[in-house]
Amino acid sequence: MSKAGPDNHKQDGEIGHKHGATSIGTLRKIYGQGFAAGYPPTDTLGEVMLNLNETSMSQLRRDYKTGHLVHKITNALH
């Protein structure tokens, strides 16, 4: 199990700032129904981000780091 270091905290802050208004329902279209399990689809990433499990966070971090997150969110909204 990996621990969030300083680089992850900075990256998480950037993700929250840029994509905090994205609904959990939209992110589930990308990552599946298990993303942010236990939260309603109407909650936003900004509301639940600090409580996400490592699996959900690592998916976001990977796509954000590679530059794919914006594209995936845009596609999920259409």
Secondary structure, 3 states (H helix, E strand, C coil): CCCCCHHHHHHHHHHHHHHCCCEHHHHHHHHCCCCCCCCCCCCEHHHHHHHCCHHHHHHHHHHHHHCCHHHHHHHHCC
